[in-house]
């Protein structure tokens, strides 16, 4: 297993963890539990950001910029109901 694959798997795990912590935070009726889950969510999101940064630094995660005209066309389609 290479470093890129390890980081990809770790990023997927973090994304799954975010979902669990978001739902737990939203559904918690106890303020102490809610605050604990929110702190955990913040930690996971920071780990995700750090992992993303490391992956982009190594060229393992690339993002393609969308051209402004494509964004504007998408917005027009949404506004017109298409």
C-alpha positions in Angstrom: 0.0 0.0 0.0 1.5 3.4 -0.9 1.2 6.7 0.8 -1.4 8.1 -1.7 -3.7 5.2 -1.2 -3.4 5.4 2.6 -4.2 9.1 2.5 -7.2 8.5 0.2 -8.6 5.9 2.6 -8.0 8.1 5.6 -9.8 11.0 3.9 -12.8 8.7 3.1 -12.9 7.6 6.8 -12.8 11.2 7.9 -15.7 12.1 5.6 -17.7 9.2 7.0 -16.9 10.3 10.5 -18.1 13.8 9.8 -21.5 12.4 8.8 -21.8 10.4 12.1 -20.8 13.4 14.2 -23.1 15.8 12.4 -26.1 13.6 12.9 -25.2 13.0 16.5 -24.8 16.7 17.1 -28.1 17.5 15.5 -30.0 14.8 17.2 -28.6 15.2 20.7 -31.0 16.5 23.3 -28.4 16.8 26.0 -26.3 20.0 25.8 -23.2 18.4 27.2 -23.3 15.5 24.7 -24.1 18.0 21.9 -21.1 20.1 22.9 -18.8 17.1 23.1 -19.9 15.9 19.7 -19.4 19.3 18.2 -15.9 19.5 19.5 -15.3 16.1 18.0 -16.8 17.3 14.7 -14.5 20.3 14.7 -11.4 18.1 15.3 -12.4 15.7 12.5 -13.0 18.7 10.1 -9.5 20.0 11.0 -8.0 16.6 10.3 -9.8 16.5 7.0 -8.5 20.0 6.1 -5.0 18.9 7.1 -5.2 15.7 5.1 -6.6 17.6 2.0 -3.7 20.1 2.3 -1.1 17.3 2.5 -2.7 15.5 -0.5 -2.7 18.6 -2.7 0.9 19.4 -1.7 1.9 16.0 -3.1 -0.3 16.2 -6.1 -2.5 13.4 -4.9 -5.7 15.4 -4.9 -6.4 17.8 -7.7 -9.2 20.3 -8.1 -10.3 21.5 -11.5 -11.6 25.1 -11.5 -15.0 25.6 -13.1 -15.1 28.5 -15.6 -17.3 31.4 -14.7 -19.6 31.0 -17.7 -20.4 27.4 -16.6 -21.3 28.6 -13.1 -23.4 31.4 -14.5 -25.2 29.0 -16.8 -25.9 26.6 -14.0 -27.3 29.4 -11.9 -29.5 30.5 -14.8 -30.8 27.0 -15.2 -31.6 26.7 -11.5 -33.4 30.0 -11.5 -35.4 29.2 -14.6 -36.3 25.7 -13.3 -34.5 23.8 -16.0 
